Amino acid sequence: MGVSAAVSTAPVSIHKSFPKRHKPLLPRCIHGRATRISFNPQTLPLFPSFRNSFSTKSKNEKNFNCKSTFSSDSDDGFSSTPSINDDDFIVVNFYRFVYIENPEEEVAKQLLFLQDFDIHGRIYINEQGINAQFSGPVKDSLRYVDWLKKDPKFSEILVQISPSLDNNHAFPKLRLRYKPSLVQYEGGISHLPILESSMRAIPLTPNEWREKLLGNLNDFDRKIVLLDVRNGYEWDIGHFNGAKKPQVDSFRTTSFGLSESESSTANVNVDDDPLSGVDKEKTEVLMYCTGGIRCDVYSTILRQRGYKNLYTLKGGVSNYLQKEGSDGWIGNLFVFDSRLSLPPSAYNPEASANGVDPQPDNDAFARCYICGLQRLKDLRHRNCANLDCNMLILSCNNCVEEFKGCCCSDCMSAPRIRPVLTGPQRYKKWHIYRDAELQKDSIARDYPGHSAAV
């Protein structure tokens, strides 16, 4: 299915020295109360590495043990634990490109099934497939996955599972709906031939990816490009060694692989494009992103632009960290939920880097966005306290204090300033802070001289 078509990217010019504004997703709520069920993980047809992480003492036991999949060093923000119960929270990610004849009917069916489940997140469905990121208790999350995989359309989904933070939801609410584009890209993706596997890049298992990646370090004659198909702020806290920082703040503006004339027309600096001037026939392009979906989508665009040797990391970085550990990877992995970022040990506590220099290859890595001096140890972004900016920034403690949680001096004088976050948290909605200020002002008027803690 699908027909090749000209792609209109309309990319924009991104300044190198300063990150663009980015607003986190805040989905709406469609959820109900948690149902009490007995779950047997032995019946769950998940991918082998996850299924084999669990063991049960009997078929009827509700609690089950986990080797190490969800444990990590306490210094990374997750508490180590040898076991996980079906009431403990996990985060689940998967996508699948497959033709769905009636996506609205599929949405209604899944909403009906999940009406009593305690699941929060984003689940988007359309004619091209499904894209899901959600959190919930083990019993609800895995029962949903088990039910979904019984449908032949979704039987081959690759499920990525990671630990929650503080054993709670990573998303505020559930938003399960029809969406014209499974990922946001300028001009949409419905016209792209993503259902044709031959038009997408060749998927490499984590082991195959590692062999190609590390083999390149010892073979200087190979023509290979390591392409990070994410955003610049994601690269800032973690990336594969040798990958150039993407000069974009949103996948929708990604513009790799443009010709010189197209770059000039679109006002894009060719020096920012790792594919600029490469031989489309002979160069191997290794593409990676967090979970794989952005690479799959963008590889069809590169196919249409004439690139022949395209490869993607199957399951993305999260799958690689679980299967191969941190070999070749530097830093943490940015995630689009309340956890903000995850260390490699969250995916594979037992793995360690081997054969690759773990030191950053770029001075911009993990630097404070404001002063540019301090290299940060806590690799998590924060939003600018100015609601109308909301830019994701890395900031040292000194700059957080000096700029009151803002990204610059201009934002400090903005009309809608939120309180400084003391740690790696997401801001609440503006009305909560606005109402708190109104309450404080009201107390000050009614009780002069009285100090109220809000």
N, C-alpha and C positions, 0 to 999 in steps of 0.2 A: 504494500500500500504506500501511498505518498508519491508525490511528483516533485522533482527538483524545481526550485524556484529561486529567483533573484532575491537576495536578502538585503533589506534596508536597515542598517545598524544605527545610523545617525549618531556616531560617537561624539563625545565632547572632549575638550582639552582639559586635562587635570594637571594642576600645578604640582611639581615634584615635592616641594618643601613643606606643604601644608595639607593635611587630610581634609576631605570634603565632609559635609554634614551627612549624618546617617541616623535615621530614626528606627528604633526597634519595633518589631511587629507586636501589636497588642490585640490579639484576637478576642472575639466576643464569646459568650457562654452558651453552650448547649450541653448540659450534663444533668445527671440525676444522682441519686444516692447509690452507695456501693452495695452490691449484692454479696451475700455470704455464700461462697461456694467452696467445695473441696476440689483442689486442683492436683492432678497427677502429671508432673512434668515428663514422665516416661512416654506419654502419648503424644508429646508435642513434636511435630516434624520440622524443627528449626534446623539451621545449618549446623553441621557436625561439631564445630569447635565450641558452640554455645551449648548444644544439647549435652555434650560430654563433660561440661563443667559441673553438671548437677548429678547428685546421687540421692536415691531415696531408700529408706529402710523397709518400707512396705507400700503396697499399692494404695492403701487407704490413709496414709499419713498426710497431714496438711502441710507440715513443715518439711523443708528439704535443704540439704547442704549444698553449698557452693564452694569450690576449691579456692579460687582467688579472683574470679572475674570482676567482682565488685569491690574488692579490697584495695587499698593503696596506703602509701605512707601518710601518717597524720599531718605531716608538714604541708601536704598538698591540699588540705582542706577536706579530706574524706577520712572517716574513722575506719580503722582496720577491723574487720570482723570475719570469723571463719565460716559463718553461716548466714543464710538469708531466708526469711519467712515469706509466705505468700501475701502478707500484709505490708511488706517492705516495698518501697517505691523504686522503680527503674524508669529509664528513658529509652524509648524505642524509635528507630528511624528505618524507613524503607521506601522504595519507589519501584514502580514497574511500568514500563512502556508496553501497553497492550491495547488492542482495539476494544472499546466498550460501546456497544451499539446504543444503549440507552443509559447514559450516565446519571440523569436525574432519577431514574428508577433505582440505580445502584446506590445513590446517596440516600434515598428514602429507606432502602433495605438496611443499610448500615446504621442509620440513625435509629431505626427501630430496634436493631440488635443491641445497640450501645446505650439505650435509654436509661438503664439502671446501673451502668458501669461508672466507676469513678476514674474517668480518663479526661485529661486536659491536653490540648495541643492543636495542631493544624493538620487536617486531613482533607486534601483536595483531590477531586475526581473530575475527569472529563473524557472525551472520546479517545484521548491518547493514553489514558492510564490513570495511575494513582501516585500521589506523593504524600507521605505521612511522617510527621514528627510529633510524638506525644509522650506523656508521662502518666504513671498510675501505679497502683499496687501490682505486684507480680501476678496475683490471681486474675485480675481484670485484664491487664495488658497482654499476658500470654494466652488467655482464653480467646481474646479478640483475634490475635495473630493465628491461633490454631483454627478458629472458625473461618477466617479469611483464606487461609491456605488450602482449605477443602474445596474452594472454588477453583476449577482448572485455570481460569484466567490469572489467578494470583498464586498458583502453587509453587512457582519458581522465584518468588520474591526473596531477596537476600536481606535478612533481618539484622540490623545493627542494634546492640543493646549495651547501655552504659549505666553507671551508677547515678542515682539522683543526689542532690545536695541536701543534707540535713533530713534525709528520708521524707521528702515532701515533693510536691509538684514542681516541675521545671517550667510550666506554662500556666498562665493565670486561669484560662478557661478552654473549653473545647470549641473549635470551629470546624465543622464538617460540612462541606458544601461543594457545589459545582463551581469550578473556576476555569475560565477560558484558557489560561496558561498555567501549566503545572509549576513553572518557574517564571519569574518576571524578566522579560527581555524586550528591548525596544522593538515595537512592531509585532510583538507576540511570537509564539512558536507553533501555532496551529498549522501554518503553511509549510513547516519544515518536515522532511521525510524521516522523523525520528522512529517511526514504526518499522522502517526498513533497516535491519541489522547491518546490511552491507554499507549503508550510508553513515553509520556510526563508527567510531574508532574501535579497534580491536581491543577487547578487555584483557588485561593481564592480571593473573592472580597476584597476591602480595609477594609470594616467593619469586614469581617470574619478574615482577617489577623490581624487586631487590637485586636480582641477578643482572638485569639491564642497567639499573642505576649504578651499582657498584662496579660492574664491568666497564662502564664508561669512564670511571676514574683511572683505569689502567690501560685504556685504549684511546690514544689521542688521535687516531686516524678516523675514528667513527664520527659520522656527522649526526649529531643528536642535539635536540633542544628540550630542556626540562621546562614545561609550561605550567605555571601556577594559575589555574582558572578560578581564582577567588578574588577577594578585595584586598586593597593595600593594608587595611587595619588588621585583617586576618594574618597576613604575612608577618606583620610586626611582632607577633608573639609566638610564631612558629611556622616553619617551612622546611622543605627538603633542601639539604645542602646543595648549593649551586643554582637554585631557582631564583630568577630575577623578581623583584617586587612588582606586582601589578599596580599601575598608576590609575586605578579606578576605585570608586567607593561603592559601586553597585554593579551587580552582574549585568543589569540591563544595558549598561554603557560599554561593556567589553567589546574591544575592536581589534583583537589580534589578527594578523594575517592580511591586512589591507595592502593593496598595491601602493606605490609611491604617489600616483595620481589621486587615488582614493583618500590617502592620508592627508594630502595637501588640501583637498576639497573639504574634508571633515575637520581640518585644523588639528590633526593629531600628530604629535612628535614621533617620528619613526624611531628615534633613539629609545623610546619607551617600549617598543615592540620587540620581544625576543625573536619573532619570526621575520623581522625585517631583513630582506636580502637573502634569505635561505633558499636552497634548491628544493623546490616543492616535490620533485621526483625522487630525490635521494635522501633527504634529511628525515631522520626518525624524530617524530614529535611525541614526547611522553607527557600526557596531560594528567593533572590531578586536581581534585577538590575535596571537600570534606566527606561527602557520602557518595559521590559519583554522578549525580544527576546533571550538574552544570556541565561537566565534561562531556557527557553523552549528548546533551543538547548542542553545545558549541562545536563538537566534532563534526556534526552534520553541516554546519556553516563552513568549516574549514574544508570539508570534502568538496563542497560546491565552489570553493575558491581554488581548488586544484591541488590540495595537499594529499599525497598518496599514502604515506607511512604514518598513520595516526594510531596511537596506543593510549588507553586509559587505565587508571588503577581501579580495578574492580572493587566496589564497595568503598572506595575513597580512602582517605587517610585513616579514618576510624577503623576500618577493616585491616589496614596495614599494621597499625599500632598493636592491634590485638593479635595478629598472626605472626608478625616479624619483630615486634618490639620497636625500639627507637633507632634502629640502624639507619643512618642517613638522614634522620629527622632532627631538627633543632627546635627546642622550646616546647610550648604547649599547643593544643589544638583549640582554635576558636569555635564556639558552638552558639547557635542562634536561640538561646533560651536563657533562663535566669542563672544558669551556672557560669555563663560567660566564657569560660575556658576550662579545658581538662588537661592534666599532665599525662604523658604516655603511660605512667604507672596505673592510671585509672582503667586502662584497657588491658594491660598485661603487666602486673606487678613483678612477675618473675623474670621478665626480659630485660636485658641491658644492652647498651650500644657496643657493637663489635666491628672493628675494621674501618670505622669512619671517625674523623676528627669531629668531636661534638661542639667545637667552638664556633661562634657565629662567623659568617663570611662577609658580614656587612655591618658597618658601624652604626647604621640606623636601627638595627635589631634591638627591641626591648628598651629603647631610649624614651625618656620623658618627652612628650610632644611639646611641652611648653618651654622648658629650659634647654632641652637637648643634651644635658650634661650627665645626668644619672642614668645608669643602666638598672632597670627594675628587676627585682627578684619575684615580685608578685605579678605574674603575667596575666592580668585581667584588666579589661577596659572599664571605664566609668563614663557615664553620660555627663555632658556639661550641665551645670546646675541651671543655666538659662534655658527654660522650657522651649523658647522659640529658636534655640540653636540645637540643643540636644545631641551635639556631636559626640561620637565615641572617641575617647582619648585615653592614652596611657599617661599617668601623671604621678610624679614622685610626691612624697608626703609634704615636702616643703612647698611645692607649687599648689598642692591641694589647699594648704592652709593660707598661703599668700593670696591666691585667686578665688578663695571661697568656693571651691569645687567647679569653677568655670574654666573655660579653655583659654580665655584672654581677658585683658582689662576691659574691652568694650562690653563683653557679656556681663561683667560684674555690675554694670549700671543699667541692665535691662529691666523692664517692668515686672517680669514674671520669673523670679528667682526661687528655686527650690532649696531646701536645706542641704548642707553638705553631707554626703553619704560617708559613713565612717568605715565602710568596708566594701567588698565586692557584692553590691546589691543592685537591683533595678529600682528606678524611681516608681512611686505610685502615681495614680492619676492626679492631675493638677487640682481638681476640686477638693481633694483631701487636704492639701497644704493650704489652699485658699480658705477653706472653712475653718481650719485650725487658726489661721491668722485673724479671721473675723471674730472667732470666739475669744481669742486673746485680747483683741481691741475692745470687745464688749465688756470683758471683765475689768480691763483697765479704766473704762469710763464709769462703770457702776461702782467700782471699789478703788478709788484713787489711792495710789501708794501700795496696792496689793500686787505682788508678783505671782503670776500664774504659770505653772509648768504645763506646756502643751505637748 
